[in-house]
Amino acid sequence: MLFLSPVLVLIRGAGDLATGVAVRLYRCGFQVVMTELPQPLAVRRTVAFAQAVYDGAMIVEDIPARLVDAGDVHATLGDGVVPVVLDPHGWAIGALLPEVVVDARMAKRNLGTTLDDAPLVVALGPGFVAGQDCHAVVETNRGHDLGRVIWAGSAEPDTGVPGRLGGADAERVLRAPADGVLTAVRDIGEIIRVGEVVAIVGDTEVTAGIDGVLRGMLHDGLWVAAGTKLGDIDPRAERSHVHSVSDKSRAIAGGVLEAIMSAARP
């Protein structure tokens, strides 16, 4: 399939991995529009265009994004800004008719993406079968195959264990101990020590399991269910990493770009 320039890519979801994809495609000259829910659960908010839903606008690595209404998408693209639109019911694909759809919602299951959504449909991570739910799947599990493009079959199954980072895995993730409203006690980018209170859910304190920099935290005031991922601590403690796209995101973004360029060859 041969795409004619400019190519419109619709990315479903605007969390940190989706944003990493958007950043790379934007820099490569693609038109990018992103869709989100009214209350996104993005943890790494400093590098997620989903934050535009709360703040109206967001900048990641000098690339601007703005929350817009459906009718303003094309004008926003013309301004060199990534449009973020609220799309809880999936109207945007039919309205915008993108050449490429990327399902980057990281739900670990297919929420309704089909081969008919666009000439090229790419999905990130487990829950999809290339050739059945989408044209290509990009591996999201850390390791040797991270970012690999799969044209037949599936990504590795969800392990339920966070990827190892700086020698830590499950202990670096902060989870809600109970149902309730989240109150953040510490800010993203702060250095955290073991045992310190990082957040409160309802009346229950959430404490750090390791030392490091607070790399992510859900938006303050959200109601969360017990077990919900609230945030994560990076034991490498590099504050600059908080404001840049991660190595994992860049690898996945490279896979999406490869899929698009492969499909575009005559």
Secondary structure, 3 states (H helix, E strand, C coil): CCCCCCCEEEEECCCHHHHHHHHHHHHCCCEEEEEECCCCCCCCHHHCHHHHHHHCEEEECCEEEEECCHHHHHHHHHCCCEEEEECCCCCHHHHHCCCEEEECCCCCCCCCCCHHHCCEEEEECCCCCECCCECEEECCCCCCCCCCEECCECCCCCCCCCCCECCECHHHEEECCCCEEEEECCCCCCEECCCCEEEEECCEEEECCCCEEEEEECCCCCEECCCCEEEEEECCCCHHHHHCCCHHHHHHHHHHHHHHHHHHCC
